[in-house]
Amino acid sequence: MDWNDFLTGLALYLVLEGILPFLSPEGWRRSMSLIAGLPARQLRIFGLASMLAGVVLLAFVRSGT
């Protein structure tokens, strides 16, 4: 992996993160307040599931090259 791959991934992440607040600011605000009210354990489980999904997707994409 080189810096170009890392920066490409970071740029894509920022684009995806910006879609919801751009399209529906009020819906995004409601979602964030609901997420902020979740217990720490649920947030950790959600974070772990997201990381695992990302690793699996990355491995799948990288195995094709």
C-alpha positions in Angstrom: 0.0 0.0 0.0 1.3 3.4 -0.8 0.2 6.9 0.3 -1.9 7.3 -2.9 -4.2 4.3 -1.8 -4.5 5.7 1.7 -5.4 9.2 0.6 -7.9 7.8 -2.0 -9.6 5.8 0.8 -9.6 8.8 3.1 -11.1 11.0 0.3 -13.8 8.4 -0.4 -14.6 8.2 3.3 -15.0 12.0 3.6 -17.3 12.0 0.5 -19.5 9.2 2.0 -19.6 10.9 5.4 -20.8 14.1 3.9 -23.7 12.7 1.8 -26.3 12.4 4.6 -25.7 15.9 6.2 -25.8 17.4 2.8 -29.0 15.7 1.6 -30.9 15.6 4.9 -29.4 17.8 7.6 -32.4 17.4 10.0 -32.5 13.6 9.5 -28.8 13.5 10.1 -29.1 15.6 13.3 -31.9 13.3 14.6 -29.8 10.2 13.9 -26.8 11.6 15.7 -28.8 12.5 18.8 -30.2 9.0 18.9 -26.7 7.5 18.5 -25.3 9.8 21.2 -28.0 8.4 23.6 -26.9 4.8 23.1 -25.0 3.0 25.9 -21.2 2.7 25.4 -21.5 -1.1 25.0 -23.8 -0.8 22.0 -21.6 1.8 20.4 -18.6 -0.4 20.8 -20.4 -3.4 19.3 -21.5 -1.2 16.4 -18.0 0.1 16.0 -16.5 -3.4 16.0 -19.1 -4.6 13.4 -18.2 -1.6 11.2 -14.5 -2.3 11.5 -14.9 -6.0 10.7 -17.1 -5.3 7.7 -14.5 -2.8 6.5 -11.7 -5.4 6.9 -13.7 -8.1 5.1 -14.6 -5.7 2.2 -11.0 -4.5 1.9 -9.7 -8.1 1.8 -12.3 -9.0 -0.8 -11.4 -6.0 -3.0 -7.6 -6.5 -2.5 -7.8 -10.2 -3.4 -9.1 -9.4 -6.9 -5.9 -7.4 -7.8 
